[in-house]
Amino acid sequence: MYALVETGGRQFRVEEGKDIVVDLMDASEGKKITLNKVLLIENGEGKTHIGAPYVKGAKVEATVLRHEQGKKIRVFKYKPKKRYRKTQGHRADYTRVKIEKITVGG
């Protein structure tokens, strides 16, 4: 059984027991969260529920494992013949979430 959920403006394919890394969420570590924006659910027996845009009554329950940072990205700006060089760095904040249960309502 798997589902497609939307969170943080992105779509993720989730399965029970798997971990996913999403954009930073405002939830403390160990807290249970519910993802209500379910786009599709496939139950493994050939039955597929497709939302328009979301599946009615479907939800994905998950637990926040930890907050972490991504890989450092270096931005280098350069203009030739002008002695202009600028280096910036950036690290995005992420939340690692463990999928506990996928349910279809109604």
N, C-alpha and C positions, 0 to 999 in steps of 0.2 A: 504494500500500500504506500502510495506517495501522494503528495499534494504540491501545488504551486501556490506560494503565498507572496504577497506584496508587503514590503516593509522598507521604510526609508527611501521610497522612490524606486526601488529595485525589486526584481522578482527572483525568488529562490525555489529550487526543487528540494523538498524536505521529505525525509523518511523518519519513522519512529526509531529512536535510539541514536540518531546521527547528530553531529554537531555542525552548526553553520556559523559563519562570521558575518555579522550585519553591521550597519552603521551604528554609531554610539546611541544607546538607549538610556533613558532616564529611569533606571531601575537598579537597585542594589544587588550585589552578588548573592545568589541563593534564592532570590525572589522568583515566584512563579508568575509568568506572563501569558496572555492569551493573544494570539494573532487572529483577528477576525476577517481580514481581507484575503479570503481564499479564492483563487481564480479557477482551480481545477482540482478534482480528487479522483484518483484511480485506485480502486480497491483490490486489485490483483486477480479478480475473477472475471475480468472483461467488462465490468460495470464502471463507467466513467461519468462523473458529474461535472458539467461545464457551466460556469457562471456567466451571467450577463449583467454587469461585469463580474459580480462575485457570486459564489454559491451560497444560497440562502440557508442560514442556520448552521453552516459549517464553521469549525474553529480548530485551531492548532494550539495545543497547550505546550509550553516550553518553560525551561528553567534557565536563568542567567548564571553562567558558570564564572565568567570573569570579564573584566575590561582590559583591553590591550591596545597597543599601538602597532601600526603597520610599518612597512619598510620606509626608510628615509628617502625622500625624493629631492634631488638637487635641481634647482632652476638656475641656469646661467644665462645672463643677458650680456650681449656684446654688440658694440657698434664699431665697425672698422674705421681706422684713421682718426678716431675721436678720443682715444684713451678712456673709453667708457666700458667698464666691466663690473658686473654685479652678480654675486652668488647668493642665493637664498635656499633655505632648506625647509622641508615640510614633512610632518608625520601625521597621518590620519588616525583618529581614535576609532576603535571598533569594539563591539561586544560579542563575545562568544556565547552561543545559546545552544542548549541541548533540547532536542525535540522529544517530548514525553508521549503525547497522544494526539492522534488525528481523529476527529469525529465529524460525522455528517448528520445534520439535524433534519427532521421532517422527512 
